[in-house]
Amino acid sequence: MEINSHLSAQVAQLQQTLQMGILDKSLNMGAAGAVEMLEDMSAQQPAAHPYKGQIIDIQA
């Protein structure tokens, strides 16, 4: 019976290690995606203001 509980504890530890590895990889991929998105945003030209520099007629 002691062997069974020992193996069960090892399986539980292996599952936890695997889950932490998957979580770590997922977080790294998410961080890399965020960095790439921010780099792409800084490379873009700023958007033109919708009305600044234009003549707007406000007479009713």
Secondary structure in CASP SS format (residue, H / E / C, confidence):
PFRMAT SS
TARGET T0000
AUTHOR 0000-0000-0000
METHOD secondary structure of the structure
MODEL  1
M C 1.00
E H 1.00
I H 1.00
N H 1.00
S H 1.00
H H 1.00
L H 1.00
S H 1.00
A H 1.00
Q H 1.00
V H 1.00
A H 1.00
Q H 1.00
L H 1.00
Q H 1.00
Q H 1.00
T H 1.00
L H 1.00
Q H 1.00
M H 1.00
G H 1.00
I H 1.00
L H 1.00
D H 1.00
K H 1.00
S H 1.00
L H 1.00
N H 1.00
M H 1.00
G H 1.00
A H 1.00
A H 1.00
G H 1.00
A H 1.00
V H 1.00
E H 1.00
M H 1.00
L H 1.00
E H 1.00
D H 1.00
M H 1.00
S H 1.00
A H 1.00
Q C 1.00
Q C 1.00
P C 1.00
A C 1.00
A C 1.00
H C 1.00
P C 1.00
Y C 1.00
K C 1.00
G C 1.00
Q C 1.00
I C 1.00
I C 1.00
D C 1.00
I C 1.00
Q C 1.00
A C 1.00
END
